[in-house]
Amino acid sequence: MQKLALLSVSDKRGLVDFATTLVKLHGYTLLSTGGTAKLLAAEGLPVTEVSQHTGFPEMMEGRVKTLHPKIHGGLLCRRDKADHLAAAREHGIALIDLVVVNLYPFEQTVARKDVHFEEAIENIDIGGPSMLRSAAKNHEAVSVVCDPDDYAAVLAALAQPAGLGALRRKLALKVFQRTASYDAAIARYLESQADEPDLEALSGYPKQFSLSLTKAQSLRYGENPHQKAALYGSFHDHFTQLQGKELSYNNILDITSATYLIGEFEKPTVAILKHTNPCGVASDDTLELAWEKAFATDRQAPFGGIIIVNRTLDEGLARTIAEIFTEVIIAPRFSDEALAVFAKKKNLRLMIAKEGVGAESLLDVRSVIGGLLVQDRNKILGNPADFKVVTRRQPTAEEWAAMMFGWRVCKHVKSNAIVYCRGEQTLGVGAGQMARVDSSRIAVWKAGEAKLDLHGSVVVSEALFPFPDGLIAAAEAGATAAIQPGGSVRDEEVIAAADARGLAMVFTGLRHFKH
């Protein structure tokens, strides 16, 4: 009995070898379309064009070629039903046993900045998903392949048919996952192009939110060893790992936080993070000087932390950093000499952050009971020209500079967040406390542990001071200026406390909660 395989692919990796084995070892007759048929014929394989098989010509610039009863009847016919088989014989429909289809590259097309709407529409595949879905629905009798990486498994199952049924079910699931992802990508693109009142009323968010991502890797475990975890999406497109152990769930969270933080700075900057919170950040004329200041903020917390820099990391700094235990180091580049230094630490993960990483317009998506929360990523720092000095004393130029540095850092500290700074250096960081005054006290304590003098420093709060106590604690620690959003019902009390202690205080009118 003739065995038919229908091959129609845009990704032609491994296709010729796969098709050759189908013909020579397993006795398949090949059906194909367009460029795929030409490739197979050029390699000397016997192939029949779909239009010849159906007796119906390709038309409308290829939009109509496989949408035909002789194709879908051959895929959907139930081999275990006599009436199905009789209908196939009556209408001259040959049964198709194997389908290999991958789809027009819609996602890659719309990812290009210069893509036109008309080109995007033409890259919406219709025949491909239709064939895949028909074959997958009838997977008890039809093998369906949508990914070249599965060719080897299919050939192995054809050679040992006992495992073919289980493989067909797995491949069918993969097809529906792929078509769901494909349709979601189309929906997202069309949503992005829409200009409808209801979308505008929702600040650009559609009524239905679609998210479909491909698994990038399975992770050893999640936040804790008893939790299973996996990474989905294009994270690995943004980073290159040069050495070290496989990234963990927590590493990936830390790398993401570190990358967003370093993106706030243009001067040579070093940031040290632990559990997604910055514990030391500094900018200077060189990375070496920035490192000395960042590390001085907290010499204990960086143990097992994440270090990120925004310049090439060279041998001198590499030798300094190598003296402490670090989980991950991220840089745009490493010198060969630095790589040689770090090579001695086999488990240390070295990551290259590709140019522009963190600058893209991503959404923050978080799971909640029964659904998802979706928001724009917090990329806005605020315009200093719009900030308001609310105290009698104006900040000095040095205080302004320190406040703006601290404002960039504090935005990336978990709420309640307090950061003390002098110049372009953090002196103390207090994160994630239930009361803002406690964050202030922790930041003061950390500065004391590091033997850093807070006199003449500035204090930065990512959200309003609800009571004067937090500001008073900062003044008692030595701060001479403060920057905060303002907006408390007790603002006047807070301002009065600042004036009474000679502090300059700035209201930004913009908060940076980070839960």
RANOR-V813622 format. One record per residue. N is the residue number from 0. RES is the residue in three letters. PHI is phi as a letter, one per 30 degrees, with the letter a starting at -180 (none if undefined). OMEGA is omega in radians with two decimals (NA if undefined). NEAR is the number of other C-alpha atoms within 10 Angstrom. Layout:
# RANOR-V813622
n->N res->RES phi->PHI omega->OMEGA near->NEAR
n->N res->RES phi->PHI omega->OMEGA near->NEAR
This chain:
# RANOR-V813622
n->0 res->MET phi->none omega->-3.11 near->4
n->1 res->GLN phi->d omega->3.06 near->11
n->2 res->LYS phi->c omega->-3.10 near->16
n->3 res->LEU phi->c omega->3.01 near->20
n->4 res->ALA phi->b omega->3.13 near->25
n->5 res->LEU phi->c omega->-3.09 near->25
n->6 res->LEU phi->c omega->3.11 near->22
n->7 res->SER phi->a omega->-2.97 near->25
n->8 res->VAL phi->b omega->2.96 near->23
n->9 res->SER phi->c omega->3.07 near->13
n->10 res->ASP phi->c omega->-2.99 near->16
n->11 res->LYS phi->c omega->3.10 near->14
n->12 res->ARG phi->e omega->3.02 near->12
n->13 res->GLY phi->i omega->-3.03 near->12
n->14 res->LEU phi->d omega->-3.06 near->19
n->15 res->VAL phi->d omega->3.12 near->17
n->16 res->ASP phi->d omega->3.12 near->12
n->17 res->PHE phi->d omega->-3.12 near->15
n->18 res->ALA phi->d omega->3.12 near->22
n->19 res->THR phi->d omega->3.12 near->19
n->20 res->THR phi->d omega->3.10 near->14
n->21 res->LEU phi->e omega->-3.08 near->20
n->22 res->VAL phi->d omega->-2.95 near->18
n->23 res->LYS phi->d omega->-3.10 near->11
n->24 res->LEU phi->c omega->-3.03 near->12
n->25 res->HIS phi->c omega->2.99 near->14
n->26 res->GLY phi->i omega->3.13 near->15
n->27 res->TYR phi->d omega->2.93 near->20
n->28 res->THR phi->c omega->-3.02 near->19
n->29 res->LEU phi->c omega->2.93 near->24
n->30 res->LEU phi->c omega->-3.14 near->22
n->31 res->SER phi->a omega->-3.11 near->26
n->32 res->THR phi->b omega->2.92 near->21
n->33 res->GLY phi->h omega->-3.07 near->15
n->34 res->GLY phi->d omega->3.12 near->13
n->35 res->THR phi->d omega->3.12 near->21
n->36 res->ALA phi->d omega->3.14 near->22
n->37 res->LYS phi->d omega->3.12 near->15
n->38 res->LEU phi->d omega->-3.12 near->17
n->39 res->LEU phi->d omega->3.13 near->21
n->40 res->ALA phi->d omega->-3.14 near->15
n->41 res->ALA phi->d omega->3.11 near->10
n->42 res->GLU phi->d omega->3.08 near->12
n->43 res->GLY phi->i omega->3.12 near->11
n->44 res->LEU phi->d omega->3.09 near->18
n->45 res->PRO phi->d omega->-3.07 near->15
n->46 res->VAL phi->b omega->3.12 near->22
n->47 res->THR phi->c omega->3.08 near->17
n->48 res->GLU phi->d omega->3.13 near->19
n->49 res->VAL phi->e omega->-3.13 near->25
n->50 res->SER phi->d omega->3.09 near->18
n->51 res->GLN phi->d omega->3.14 near->12
n->52 res->HIS phi->d omega->-3.09 near->15
n->53 res->THR phi->d omega->-3.04 near->19
n->54 res->GLY phi->i omega->-3.10 near->11
n->55 res->PHE phi->b omega->-3.00 near->14
n->56 res->PRO phi->d omega->2.94 near->15
n->57 res->GLU phi->d omega->-3.11 near->19
n->58 res->MET phi->a omega->3.09 near->10
n->59 res->MET phi->h omega->3.12 near->8
n->60 res->GLU phi->h omega->3.09 near->7
n->61 res->GLY phi->i omega->3.13 near->12
n->62 res->ARG phi->d omega->-3.13 near->13
n->63 res->VAL phi->b omega->3.08 near->14
n->64 res->LYS phi->b omega->-3.13 near->19
n->65 res->THR phi->c omega->3.14 near->24
n->66 res->LEU phi->d omega->-3.00 near->16
n->67 res->HIS phi->b omega->-3.14 near->16
n->68 res->PRO phi->e omega->-3.14 near->15
n->69 res->LYS phi->d omega->3.03 near->21
n->70 res->ILE phi->d omega->-3.04 near->21
n->71 res->HIS phi->d omega->3.01 near->20
n->72 res->GLY phi->d omega->3.11 near->21
n->73 res->GLY phi->d omega->3.12 near->22
n->74 res->LEU phi->d omega->-2.97 near->30
n->75 res->LEU phi->c omega->-3.11 near->22
n->76 res->CYS phi->e omega->3.07 near->25
n->77 res->ARG phi->d omega->-3.12 near->19
n->78 res->ARG phi->d omega->-3.11 near->14
n->79 res->ASP phi->c omega->-3.13 near->10
n->80 res->LYS phi->b omega->-3.07 near->9
n->81 res->ALA phi->d omega->-3.11 near->11
n->82 res->ASP phi->d omega->3.05 near->12
n->83 res->HIS phi->d omega->-3.09 near->15
n->84 res->LEU phi->d omega->3.12 near->18
n->85 res->ALA phi->d omega->3.12 near->13
n->86 res->ALA phi->d omega->3.12 near->13
n->87 res->ALA phi->d omega->3.13 near->19
n->88 res->ARG phi->d omega->-3.09 near->12
n->89 res->GLU phi->d omega->-3.06 near->9
n->90 res->HIS phi->c omega->3.07 near->11
n->91 res->GLY phi->i omega->-3.12 near->14
n->92 res->ILE phi->c omega->3.08 near->21
n->93 res->ALA phi->d omega->-3.10 near->20
n->94 res->LEU phi->d omega->3.13 near->25
n->95 res->ILE phi->c omega->-3.01 near->26
n->96 res->ASP phi->c omega->-3.06 near->20
n->97 res->LEU phi->b omega->3.11 near->23
n->98 res->VAL phi->b omega->3.05 near->24
n->99 res->VAL phi->b omega->-3.09 near->23
n->100 res->VAL phi->b omega->2.82 near->24
n->101 res->ASN phi->b omega->-2.79 near->23
n->102 res->LEU phi->c omega->3.02 near->22
n->103 res->TYR phi->e omega->-3.05 near->20
n->104 res->PRO phi->d omega->-3.09 near->15
n->105 res->PHE phi->d omega->-3.08 near->20
n->106 res->GLU phi->e omega->3.14 near->16
n->107 res->GLN phi->d omega->-3.13 near->10
n->108 res->THR phi->d omega->-3.07 near->17
n->109 res->VAL phi->d omega->3.07 near->19
n->110 res->ALA phi->d omega->3.11 near->11
n->111 res->ARG phi->d omega->-3.10 near->9
n->112 res->LYS phi->d omega->-3.05 near->7
n->113 res->ASP phi->c omega->-3.07 near->8
n->114 res->VAL phi->d omega->3.05 near->11
n->115 res->HIS phi->c omega->-3.10 near->11
n->116 res->PHE phi->e omega->-3.11 near->12
n->117 res->GLU phi->d omega->3.12 near->8
n->118 res->GLU phi->d omega->3.11 near->12
n->119 res->ALA phi->d omega->-3.13 near->19
n->120 res->ILE phi->d omega->-3.13 near->15
n->121 res->GLU phi->d omega->3.11 near->12
n->122 res->ASN phi->c omega->2.96 near->17
n->123 res->ILE phi->d omega->-3.11 near->19
n->124 res->ASP phi->d omega->3.10 near->17
n->125 res->ILE phi->c omega->-3.12 near->15
n->126 res->GLY phi->d omega->-3.11 near->20
n->127 res->GLY phi->d omega->3.10 near->21
n->128 res->PRO phi->e omega->-3.14 near->23
n->129 res->SER phi->d omega->3.12 near->15
n->130 res->MET phi->d omega->3.13 near->23
n->131 res->LEU phi->d omega->-3.10 near->27
n->132 res->ARG phi->d omega->3.10 near->20
n->133 res->SER phi->d omega->-3.12 near->21
n->134 res->ALA phi->d omega->-3.12 near->29
n->135 res->ALA phi->d omega->3.10 near->27
n->136 res->LYS phi->d omega->-3.11 near->19
n->137 res->ASN phi->c omega->-3.00 near->21
n->138 res->HIS phi->d omega->3.06 near->25
n->139 res->GLU phi->d omega->-3.10 near->17
n->140 res->ALA phi->c omega->-3.02 near->22
n->141 res->VAL phi->b omega->3.02 near->28
n->142 res->SER phi->d omega->-3.08 near->26
n->143 res->VAL phi->b omega->-3.05 near->34
n->144 res->VAL phi->b omega->3.11 near->24
n->145 res->CYS phi->c omega->-3.07 near->24
n->146 res->ASP phi->b omega->3.12 near->18
n->147 res->PRO phi->e omega->3.14 near->17
n->148 res->ASP phi->d omega->-3.13 near->11
n->149 res->ASP phi->c omega->-3.11 near->13
n->150 res->TYR phi->e omega->-3.08 near->18
n->151 res->ALA phi->d omega->-3.14 near->12
n->152 res->ALA phi->d omega->3.13 near->12
n->153 res->VAL phi->d omega->3.14 near->22
n->154 res->LEU phi->d omega->3.11 near->17
n->155 res->ALA phi->d omega->3.14 near->12
n->156 res->ALA phi->d omega->3.09 near->17
n->157 res->LEU phi->d omega->3.11 near->16
n->158 res->ALA phi->d omega->3.12 near->13
n->159 res->GLN phi->b omega->-2.95 near->10
n->160 res->PRO phi->e omega->-3.12 near->12
n->161 res->ALA phi->e omega->-3.12 near->10
n->162 res->GLY phi->c omega->-3.04 near->13
n->163 res->LEU phi->d omega->-3.10 near->21
n->164 res->GLY phi->d omega->3.14 near->16
n->165 res->ALA phi->d omega->3.13 near->12
n->166 res->LEU phi->d omega->3.13 near->19
n->167 res->ARG phi->e omega->3.13 near->23
n->168 res->ARG phi->d omega->3.10 near->19
n->169 res->LYS phi->d omega->-3.13 near->14
n->170 res->LEU phi->d omega->3.10 near->21
n->171 res->ALA phi->d omega->3.08 near->25
n->172 res->LEU phi->e omega->-3.14 near->15
n->173 res->LYS phi->d omega->3.11 near->17
n->174 res->VAL phi->d omega->-3.09 near->24
n->175 res->PHE phi->d omega->3.02 near->17
n->176 res->GLN phi->d omega->-3.12 near->14
n->177 res->ARG phi->d omega->-3.13 near->21
n->178 res->THR phi->d omega->3.07 near->19
n->179 res->ALA phi->d omega->3.12 near->17
n->180 res->SER phi->d omega->-3.13 near->18
n->181 res->TYR phi->d omega->3.13 near->22
n->182 res->ASP phi->d omega->3.11 near->17
n->183 res->ALA phi->d omega->3.12 near->17
n->184 res->ALA phi->d omega->3.11 near->19
n->185 res->ILE phi->d omega->3.14 near->20
n->186 res->ALA phi->d omega->3.14 near->17
n->187 res->ARG phi->d omega->-3.13 near->17
n->188 res->TYR phi->d omega->-3.12 near->18
n->189 res->LEU phi->d omega->3.06 near->14
n->190 res->GLU phi->d omega->-3.12 near->18
n->191 res->SER phi->d omega->-3.14 near->13
n->192 res->GLN phi->c omega->-3.06 near->10
n->193 res->ALA phi->d omega->3.10 near->13
n->194 res->ASP phi->b omega->-3.06 near->11
n->195 res->GLU phi->c omega->-3.11 near->10
n->196 res->PRO phi->e omega->-3.07 near->10
n->197 res->ASP phi->d omega->3.08 near->12
n->198 res->LEU phi->d omega->3.13 near->15
n->199 res->GLU phi->d omega->-3.13 near->12
n->200 res->ALA phi->d omega->3.13 near->10
n->201 res->LEU phi->c omega->3.14 near->10
n->202 res->SER phi->h omega->3.08 near->9
n->203 res->GLY phi->i omega->3.12 near->15
n->204 res->TYR phi->c omega->-3.09 near->16
n->205 res->PRO phi->d omega->3.11 near->17
n->206 res->LYS phi->d omega->3.09 near->10
n->207 res->GLN phi->b omega->-3.11 near->9
n->208 res->PHE phi->c omega->-3.12 near->12
n->209 res->SER phi->c omega->3.12 near->14
n->210 res->LEU phi->b omega->3.13 near->12
n->211 res->SER phi->b omega->-3.07 near->15
n->212 res->LEU phi->b omega->3.12 near->16
n->213 res->THR phi->d omega->3.12 near->12
n->214 res->LYS phi->d omega->3.10 near->11
n->215 res->ALA phi->d omega->3.08 near->13
n->216 res->GLN phi->a omega->2.94 near->13
n->217 res->SER phi->d omega->3.13 near->13
n->218 res->LEU phi->c omega->-3.10 near->14
n->219 res->ARG phi->e omega->3.06 near->16
n->220 res->TYR phi->a omega->-3.10 near->15
n->221 res->GLY phi->d omega->3.13 near->15
n->222 res->GLU phi->e omega->3.13 near->13
n->223 res->ASN phi->b omega->-3.06 near->11
n->224 res->PRO phi->d omega->-3.12 near->9
n->225 res->HIS phi->d omega->-3.13 near->9
n->226 res->GLN phi->c omega->3.06 near->9
n->227 res->LYS phi->d omega->-3.09 near->13
n->228 res->ALA phi->a omega->3.06 near->17
n->229 res->ALA phi->b omega->3.08 near->14
n->230 res->LEU phi->c omega->3.10 near->18
n->231 res->TYR phi->b omega->3.03 near->14
n->232 res->GLY phi->j omega->-2.95 near->12
n->233 res->SER phi->c omega->-3.14 near->12
n->234 res->PHE phi->e omega->-3.07 near->12
n->235 res->HIS phi->d omega->3.04 near->13
n->236 res->ASP phi->d omega->-3.06 near->10
n->237 res->HIS phi->c omega->-3.08 near->14
n->238 res->PHE phi->b omega->2.99 near->19
n->239 res->THR phi->c omega->3.11 near->15
n->240 res->GLN phi->c omega->-3.08 near->16
n->241 res->LEU phi->c omega->-3.13 near->13
n->242 res->GLN phi->a omega->3.01 near->17
n->243 res->GLY phi->j omega->-3.14 near->17
n->244 res->LYS phi->d omega->3.06 near->13
n->245 res->GLU phi->d omega->3.14 near->13
n->246 res->LEU phi->d omega->3.07 near->16
n->247 res->SER phi->c omega->3.07 near->18
n->248 res->TYR phi->e omega->-3.11 near->19
n->249 res->ASN phi->d omega->3.07 near->15
n->250 res->ASN phi->e omega->-3.07 near->20
n->251 res->ILE phi->d omega->3.06 near->15
n->252 res->LEU phi->d omega->-3.13 near->13
n->253 res->ASP phi->d omega->-3.14 near->21
n->254 res->ILE phi->d omega->3.13 near->23
n->255 res->THR phi->d omega->3.14 near->15
n->256 res->SER phi->d omega->-3.12 near->21
n->257 res->ALA phi->d omega->-3.11 near->25
n->258 res->THR phi->d omega->3.10 near->20
n->259 res->TYR phi->d omega->-3.14 near->16
n->260 res->LEU phi->d omega->-3.05 near->24
n->261 res->ILE phi->d omega->3.11 near->22
n->262 res->GLY phi->d omega->3.13 near->17
n->263 res->GLU phi->d omega->-2.94 near->18
n->264 res->PHE phi->b omega->3.10 near->15
n->265 res->GLU phi->c omega->3.10 near->10
n->266 res->LYS phi->d omega->3.04 near->16
n->267 res->PRO phi->e omega->-3.00 near->20
n->268 res->THR phi->b omega->3.02 near->27
n->269 res->VAL phi->b omega->3.04 near->29
n->270 res->ALA phi->b omega->3.09 near->28
n->271 res->ILE phi->c omega->-3.07 near->28
n->272 res->LEU phi->b omega->3.05 near->24
n->273 res->LYS phi->b omega->-3.13 near->20
n->274 res->HIS phi->h omega->3.10 near->15
n->275 res->THR phi->i omega->3.13 near->22
n->276 res->ASN phi->c omega->3.01 near->25
n->277 res->PRO phi->d omega->3.07 near->30
n->278 res->CYS phi->c omega->3.03 near->32
n->279 res->GLY phi->a omega->3.14 near->29
n->280 res->VAL phi->b omega->3.07 near->33
n->281 res->ALA phi->a omega->3.02 near->31
n->282 res->SER phi->b omega->3.10 near->25
n->283 res->ASP phi->a omega->-3.10 near->18
n->284 res->ASP phi->d omega->3.10 near->10
n->285 res->THR phi->b omega->3.08 near->13
n->286 res->LEU phi->d omega->-3.14 near->23
n->287 res->GLU phi->d omega->3.11 near->20
n->288 res->LEU phi->d omega->3.11 near->16
n->289 res->ALA phi->d omega->3.12 near->23
n->290 res->TRP phi->d omega->-3.12 near->26
n->291 res->GLU phi->e omega->-3.11 near->18
n->292 res->LYS phi->d omega->-3.13 near->22
n->293 res->ALA phi->d omega->-3.12 near->25
n->294 res->PHE phi->d omega->-3.14 near->24
n->295 res->ALA phi->d omega->-3.13 near->22
n->296 res->THR phi->e omega->-3.07 near->30
n->297 res->ASP phi->a omega->-3.08 near->25
n->298 res->ARG phi->d omega->-3.10 near->15
n->299 res->GLN phi->c omega->-3.06 near->15
n->300 res->ALA phi->d omega->-3.11 near->17
n->301 res->PRO phi->d omega->3.12 near->21
n->302 res->PHE phi->e omega->-3.10 near->15
n->303 res->GLY phi->i omega->-3.08 near->15
n->304 res->GLY phi->c omega->-3.11 near->23
n->305 res->ILE phi->c omega->3.08 near->27
n->306 res->ILE phi->c omega->3.10 near->26
n->307 res->ILE phi->b omega->3.10 near->25
n->308 res->VAL phi->b omega->-3.10 near->26
n->309 res->ASN phi->c omega->3.04 near->21
n->310 res->ARG phi->b omega->3.06 near->17
n->311 res->THR phi->e omega->3.13 near->15
n->312 res->LEU phi->c omega->-3.04 near->23
n->313 res->ASP phi->c omega->-2.99 near->18
n->314 res->GLU phi->d omega->-3.08 near->18
n->315 res->GLY phi->e omega->3.13 near->13
n->316 res->LEU phi->d omega->3.12 near->16
n->317 res->ALA phi->e omega->3.14 near->20
n->318 res->ARG phi->d omega->3.12 near->15
n->319 res->THR phi->d omega->-3.12 near->12
n->320 res->ILE phi->d omega->-3.08 near->17
n->321 res->ALA phi->d omega->-3.14 near->15
n->322 res->GLU phi->d omega->3.12 near->8
n->323 res->ILE phi->c omega->3.11 near->14
n->324 res->PHE phi->d omega->-3.12 near->14
n->325 res->THR phi->b omega->3.13 near->19
n->326 res->GLU phi->d omega->-3.01 near->20
n->327 res->VAL phi->b omega->2.99 near->24
n->328 res->ILE phi->b omega->-3.07 near->21
n->329 res->ILE phi->b omega->3.11 near->24
n->330 res->ALA phi->a omega->3.04 near->20
n->331 res->PRO phi->d omega->3.12 near->19
n->332 res->ARG phi->a omega->2.99 near->18
n->333 res->PHE phi->b omega->3.05 near->21
n->334 res->SER phi->d omega->3.13 near->13
n->335 res->ASP phi->e omega->-3.14 near->11
n->336 res->GLU phi->d omega->3.10 near->15
n->337 res->ALA phi->d omega->3.11 near->19
n->338 res->LEU phi->d omega->3.12 near->18
n->339 res->ALA phi->d omega->3.10 near->14
n->340 res->VAL phi->d omega->-3.07 near->18
n->341 res->PHE phi->d omega->-3.12 near->22
n->342 res->ALA phi->e omega->3.13 near->15
n->343 res->LYS phi->d omega->3.13 near->10
n->344 res->LYS phi->c omega->-2.96 near->14
n->345 res->LYS phi->d omega->-3.08 near->10
n->346 res->ASN phi->d omega->-3.11 near->15
n->347 res->LEU phi->d omega->-3.13 near->20
n->348 res->ARG phi->d omega->3.06 near->21
n->349 res->LEU phi->c omega->-3.07 near->23
n->350 res->MET phi->b omega->2.96 near->22
n->351 res->ILE phi->c omega->3.05 near->18
n->352 res->ALA phi->d omega->-3.06 near->23
n->353 res->LYS phi->d omega->-3.07 near->14
n->354 res->GLU phi->e omega->3.10 near->10
n->355 res->GLY phi->i omega->-3.12 near->10
n->356 res->VAL phi->d omega->-3.12 near->15
n->357 res->GLY phi->j omega->-3.10 near->20
n->358 res->ALA phi->d omega->-3.08 near->12
n->359 res->GLU phi->d omega->-3.09 near->9
n->360 res->SER phi->d omega->-3.14 near->10
n->361 res->LEU phi->c omega->3.03 near->12
n->362 res->LEU phi->c omega->2.94 near->11
n->363 res->ASP phi->d omega->-3.14 near->12
n->364 res->VAL phi->b omega->-3.14 near->13
n->365 res->ARG phi->b omega->-3.14 near->10
n->366 res->SER phi->d omega->3.03 near->9
n->367 res->VAL phi->b omega->-3.14 near->8
n->368 res->ILE phi->e omega->3.07 near->6
n->369 res->GLY phi->i omega->-3.13 near->5
n->370 res->GLY phi->l omega->-3.08 near->8
n->371 res->LEU phi->b omega->2.90 near->12
n->372 res->LEU phi->c omega->-3.12 near->10
n->373 res->VAL phi->b omega->3.10 near->13
n->374 res->GLN phi->b omega->2.99 near->12
n->375 res->ASP phi->d omega->3.05 near->11
n->376 res->ARG phi->d omega->-3.08 near->13
n->377 res->ASN phi->d omega->-3.11 near->16
n->378 res->LYS phi->c omega->-3.04 near->15
n->379 res->ILE phi->d omega->3.07 near->10
n->380 res->LEU phi->c omega->-3.05 near->15
n->381 res->GLY phi->j omega->-3.12 near->14
n->382 res->ASN phi->c omega->-3.13 near->9
n->383 res->PRO phi->e omega->3.13 near->12
n->384 res->ALA phi->d omega->-3.14 near->7
n->385 res->ASP phi->c omega->3.12 near->11
n->386 res->PHE phi->d omega->-3.02 near->16
n->387 res->LYS phi->b omega->3.02 near->15
n->388 res->VAL phi->d omega->-3.02 near->16
n->389 res->VAL phi->c omega->-3.14 near->18
n->390 res->THR phi->c omega->3.12 near->21
n->391 res->ARG phi->d omega->-3.12 near->15
n->392 res->ARG phi->d omega->3.05 near->14
n->393 res->GLN phi->d omega->3.06 near->16
n->394 res->PRO phi->d omega->3.02 near->20
n->395 res->THR phi->d omega->3.11 near->12
n->396 res->ALA phi->e omega->3.13 near->9
n->397 res->GLU phi->d omega->3.12 near->14
n->398 res->GLU phi->d omega->3.09 near->23
n->399 res->TRP phi->e omega->-3.11 near->20
n->400 res->ALA phi->d omega->3.14 near->17
n->401 res->ALA phi->d omega->3.13 near->25
n->402 res->MET phi->d omega->-3.12 near->31
n->403 res->MET phi->d omega->3.05 near->19
n->404 res->PHE phi->d omega->-3.12 near->23
n->405 res->GLY phi->d omega->3.12 near->29
n->406 res->TRP phi->d omega->3.09 near->24
n->407 res->ARG phi->d omega->-3.13 near->21
n->408 res->VAL phi->d omega->-3.02 near->30
n->409 res->CYS phi->d omega->3.10 near->32
n->410 res->LYS phi->e omega->-3.06 near->26
n->411 res->HIS phi->c omega->3.11 near->24
n->412 res->VAL phi->c omega->-3.12 near->28
n->413 res->LYS phi->d omega->3.13 near->20
n->414 res->SER phi->d omega->-0.15 near->23
n->415 res->ASN phi->d omega->-3.02 near->25
n->416 res->ALA phi->b omega->3.03 near->31
n->417 res->ILE phi->b omega->3.11 near->35
n->418 res->VAL phi->b omega->3.00 near->30
n->419 res->TYR phi->c omega->-3.10 near->31
n->420 res->CYS phi->b omega->2.88 near->29
n->421 res->ARG phi->b omega->-3.06 near->23
n->422 res->GLY phi->h omega->3.11 near->20
n->423 res->GLU phi->c omega->-3.11 near->22
n->424 res->GLN phi->b omega->2.99 near->27
n->425 res->THR phi->d omega->3.12 near->33
n->426 res->LEU phi->c omega->3.13 near->34
n->427 res->GLY phi->a omega->-3.12 near->30
n->428 res->VAL phi->b omega->3.04 near->31
n->429 res->GLY phi->c omega->-2.99 near->29
n->430 res->ALA phi->b omega->2.85 near->23
n->431 res->GLY phi->i omega->-3.14 near->17
n->432 res->GLN phi->d omega->-3.11 near->16
n->433 res->MET phi->d omega->3.08 near->11
n->434 res->ALA phi->c omega->-3.09 near->14
n->435 res->ARG phi->d omega->3.13 near->25
n->436 res->VAL phi->d omega->3.10 near->24
n->437 res->ASP phi->d omega->3.06 near->20
n->438 res->SER phi->d omega->3.12 near->24
n->439 res->SER phi->d omega->-3.13 near->31
n->440 res->ARG phi->d omega->3.12 near->19
n->441 res->ILE phi->d omega->3.12 near->19
n->442 res->ALA phi->d omega->3.10 near->26
n->443 res->VAL phi->d omega->-3.14 near->27
n->444 res->TRP phi->d omega->3.13 near->16
n->445 res->LYS phi->d omega->3.09 near->22
n->446 res->ALA phi->d omega->3.11 near->22
n->447 res->GLY phi->d omega->3.09 near->17
n->448 res->GLU phi->e omega->-3.13 near->14
n->449 res->ALA phi->d omega->-3.12 near->17
n->450 res->LYS phi->h omega->3.09 near->13
n->451 res->LEU phi->c omega->-3.10 near->16
n->452 res->ASP phi->d omega->3.14 near->16
n->453 res->LEU phi->d omega->3.14 near->23
n->454 res->HIS phi->d omega->-3.09 near->14
n->455 res->GLY phi->i omega->3.12 near->16
n->456 res->SER phi->d omega->2.99 near->25
n->457 res->VAL phi->c omega->3.09 near->33
n->458 res->VAL phi->c omega->-3.07 near->36
n->459 res->VAL phi->b omega->3.10 near->33
n->460 res->SER phi->b omega->-3.07 near->32
n->461 res->GLU phi->d omega->3.09 near->29
n->462 res->ALA phi->b omega->-3.02 near->26
n->463 res->LEU phi->d omega->2.93 near->24
n->464 res->PHE phi->d omega->-3.10 near->22
n->465 res->PRO phi->d omega->3.13 near->19
n->466 res->PHE phi->b omega->3.10 near->18
n->467 res->PRO phi->d omega->-2.98 near->18
n->468 res->ASP phi->e omega->-3.14 near->17
n->469 res->GLY phi->d omega->3.12 near->22
n->470 res->LEU phi->d omega->3.13 near->28
n->471 res->ILE phi->d omega->3.11 near->20
n->472 res->ALA phi->d omega->3.12 near->16
n->473 res->ALA phi->d omega->3.13 near->28
n->474 res->ALA phi->d omega->-3.14 near->24
n->475 res->GLU phi->d omega->3.11 near->14
n->476 res->ALA phi->d omega->3.10 near->23
n->477 res->GLY phi->k omega->3.13 near->19
n->478 res->ALA phi->d omega->3.14 near->25
n->479 res->THR phi->c omega->3.13 near->23
n->480 res->ALA phi->a omega->-3.11 near->29
n->481 res->ALA phi->b omega->3.03 near->26
n->482 res->ILE phi->b omega->-3.10 near->27
n->483 res->GLN phi->a omega->-3.10 near->24
n->484 res->PRO phi->d omega->-2.99 near->20
n->485 res->GLY phi->i omega->3.11 near->26
n->486 res->GLY phi->j omega->3.10 near->17
n->487 res->SER phi->d omega->3.05 near->14
n->488 res->VAL phi->d omega->3.12 near->12
n->489 res->ARG phi->c omega->3.13 near->15
n->490 res->ASP phi->e omega->-3.09 near->18
n->491 res->GLU phi->d omega->3.09 near->15
n->492 res->GLU phi->d omega->3.14 near->15
n->493 res->VAL phi->d omega->3.12 near->24
n->494 res->ILE phi->d omega->3.13 near->21
n->495 res->ALA phi->d omega->3.11 near->17
n->496 res->ALA phi->d omega->3.11 near->19
n->497 res->ALA phi->d omega->3.14 near->25
n->498 res->ASP phi->d omega->-3.12 near->16
n->499 res->ALA phi->d omega->-3.10 near->12
n->500 res->ARG phi->c omega->3.09 near->15
n->501 res->GLY phi->i omega->3.12 near->16
n->502 res->LEU phi->d omega->2.90 near->26
n->503 res->ALA phi->c omega->-3.12 near->24
n->504 res->MET phi->b omega->-3.12 near->29
n->505 res->VAL phi->c omega->2.99 near->24
n->506 res->PHE phi->c omega->3.14 near->21
n->507 res->THR phi->c omega->-3.04 near->24
n->508 res->GLY phi->i omega->-3.08 near->15
n->509 res->LEU phi->b omega->3.14 near->19
n->510 res->ARG phi->c omega->-3.11 near->18
n->511 res->HIS phi->b omega->3.05 near->24
n->512 res->PHE phi->e omega->3.04 near->17
n->513 res->LYS phi->b omega->-3.09 near->16
n->514 res->HIS phi->d omega->NA near->8
